[in-house]
């Protein structure tokens, strides 16, 4: 993980509000996250079904760990003010999206990169050892979903030609009537949390860690997509080469058969020789087809 320099944190803590401090300390990481290949593909409207499915699988594992940690620590003094399960919980929605794409056995079909597992593991560690750090992870994920996530939802729907609601529940917050007003409420609640200087610095460090985990996730998802694409291309190339060699062999065989027939049946009437040659060619073609 990238470590936040002390002077960077000290500069951020000049602002009194925690939300502004997190925004300041994660500014560079935010830009880097937005410029990963996966996010750039989204911004350009070049979203493949495979990209979206893999992203959903990873998001399910991440929110499973995050929401389990939040539920466990719901009464913690640093978590209670920003605990909005009815309005923000994503796990059930992502599960329905995965069922839409993979069917009822979607859990057995999920594929996630190592970065996803590291992310989920970090969330469980934080929930166990430093519940106050969950503030950074919840802020990074949920407010990101309420902001840029809405734009990404429209891009996904248009790129994949999905009907409204089909496979897109992750982007829907039916219990939040106004995302902007809710974000204001959320920031206000977060800014009201009382933290020691050590805890505050820890939360700021964890916010950067959250962005780094997301960057690693986006990069590994993109790498896995490239790997699958390369494998598919190699398979198609081998198939094409096989078809070409098979066609060439069939053509050579056809020519040899016809030539042999023409030589050995020189006494046969021309019409019968031609007809026989056609039947033999068709027979050889059927054999090579299977």
Secondary structure, 3 states (H helix, E strand, C coil): CCCCCHHHHHHHCCCCCHHHHHHHHCHHHHHHHHCCHHHHHHHCCCCCHHHHHHHHHHHHHHHHHHHHHHHHCCCCCCCHHHCCHHHHCCHHHHHHHHHHHHCCCHHHHCCCCHHHHHHHHHHHHHHHHCHHHHHHHHHHHHHHHHCHHHHHHHHHHHHHCCCCCCCCHHHCCCCCCCHHHHHHHHHHHHHCCCCCHHHHHHHHHHHHHHHHHHHHHHHHHHHHHHHHHHHHHHHHHHHHHHHHHHHHHHHHHHHHHHHHHHHHCCCCCHHHHHHHHHHHHHHHHHHHHC
